[in-house]
Amino acid sequence: MLILRKINNKIKVSKTMNYKMKGTIAQIGEKKTLDNGAVALDYTVTETSDNGYTTPYSFNMYNKAEYAEHVDNFISYNKVGDNVEVEFSIRGKEYNGKIYNSLSHWRCDKVEQAAPVVDDGSGLPF
């Protein structure tokens, strides 16, 4: 994705990378309404690797006042324990000489968990 910004009367082009991950919603925080009418929400998705290790990822949603219904829809349709695929970008900001990174959510879809394969011992593939 290309982002065009005007800085000091010059157009700056920057490229952002988008990422995807699958996991289980572990926590959904409180919806916060900011002074400017924007709405923010933090939630955590836990990814489990093939060897059983879990890694939690903390995502944040920030929507302007005119798009606040997106946060309400997220809360209505997603619950703790749901399997989801999250598309996000990594954002970094400098504050007081330190760099802070965040995972900025922009899409979340429910996914079906694969049914476990049961071996009946016959050796047949069907």
Stockholm file with secondary structure:
# STOCKHOLM 1.0

chainA/1-126         MLILRKINNKIKVSKTMNYKMKGTIAQIGEKKTLDNGAVALDYTVTETSDNGYTTPYSFNMYNKAEYAEHVDNFISYNKVGDNVEVEFSIRGKEYNGKIYNSLSHWRCDKVEQAAPVVDDGSGLPF
#=GR chainA/1-126 SS CEEEEEETTEEEEEECCEEEEEEEEEEECCCEECTTSCEEEEEEEEEECTTSCEEEEEEEEEECGGGTHHHHHHHHHCCTTCEEEEEEEEEEEEETTEEEEEEEEEEEEECCCCCCCCCCSSCCCC
#=GC SS_cons         CEEEEEETTEEEEEECCEEEEEEEEEEECCCEECTTSCEEEEEEEEEECTTSCEEEEEEEEEECGGGTHHHHHHHHHCCTTCEEEEEEEEEEEEETTEEEEEEEEEEEEECCCCCCCCCCSSCCCC
//
